[in-house]
Amino acid sequence: PLYVLYEATILNSCHAYFKALERFYPVPSLPLYASKANSSLVLSRIIASQGFGLDAVSEGELLTALKAGMPGKKIVLHGNNKSDQELLLAYNYGVTIVVDNQHDIDRLAELVPSGNPAAKLMLRFTPGIECHTHEYIRTGHLDSKFGFDPDQLESVLIQLKSADWAQLNGLHAHIGSQIFELQPHQDLAEVLGETLLQAKSIGHQIMDLNVGGGLGIKYTNSDNPPTIQSWVQTISKAVTEACKKRNLNLPRLICEPGRSLVGSSGLTLY
């Protein structure tokens, strides 16, 4: 079998995200390609050429992105079981590390050399939002293995505030993949707004708000996913309103499209 990807479709999807973000979100934003959807040198080069950042979940994806020319400052490293080698690689290249659990924090505290620049961090938590998708790709519910529980946030934020090796720049929450609904993303913005307020009260200056990805694509005739524009519009409006209601400055909005960038551009030849 041969997988064939049509570059023009990928470029059109990239442009659709950027145009919608520029139109509906008042401050600069950064879409990241969730490279777990398809990690390769050529795809990473195409995505980088369009101004996207990249979301990596392993050393392999991280090295692929770096070799393809994606700058470390536009990459985030995810994963709930990161190795010391992955954490050090990310730190050395200026990659933002998404801390998922206390184990991440404890190991980074040991790995970051004393007196060196702080590690750039994004804190991931479970927002407690269910969505109608397959149970294996739901990530927002409270017993998800991805991210801190909401009741852990205060102690973690306090711990990171006093850690000289850590620079907490962002918050992250993600509700799942292959989602056709828009309401859960509106609910997510409210939860993120409340967490932004909590982080500010503890003294953190959060610059980035990462809403994850999850926009579904059409696999069968009965599938009817939202358009990229309507997905971005819904999230942009919800985040803007959530921040305005709490008298918060708008952070940079980050999202992580994966299959909605590349899934519709491919076919398989046998």
ZIDA-V595273 format. One line per field, one symbol per residue. ss: DSSP state (H for helix, E for strand, - for the rest). phi: phi as a letter, one per 40 degrees, with the letter a starting at -180 (. if undefined). A space follows every 50 residues. Layout:
BEGIN
ss=???
phi=???
END
This chain:
BEGIN
ss=-EEEE-HHHHHHHHHHHHHHHHHH----EEEEEEHHH---HHHHHHHHH- --EEEE--HHHHHHHHH----HHHEEE------HHHHHHHHH---EEEE- -HHHHHHHHHH-------EEEEEEE---------HHHE---------E-H HHHHHHHHHHH----EEEEEEE---E--E---HHHHHHHHHHHHHHHHHH HH-----EEE----E------------HHHHHHHHHHHHHHHHHH----- -EEEE---HHHHHHHEEEE-
phi=.bcbbccccccccdcccccccccbbcbdbacbcccdcacacccccccccc gccabbbacccccccccchccdcbbbbchcaccdccccdcccbgccbccb accdccccdcccccgcdcccbbcbbccgbcbcacdcbcbccccccbgccd cccdcccccccccccbbcbabbaabibfbbcbddcccccccccccdcccc cchcbccbbbcgbhccbcbbcccbcccdcccccccccccdcccccbfbcc cccbbbcbcccbcccbabbb
END
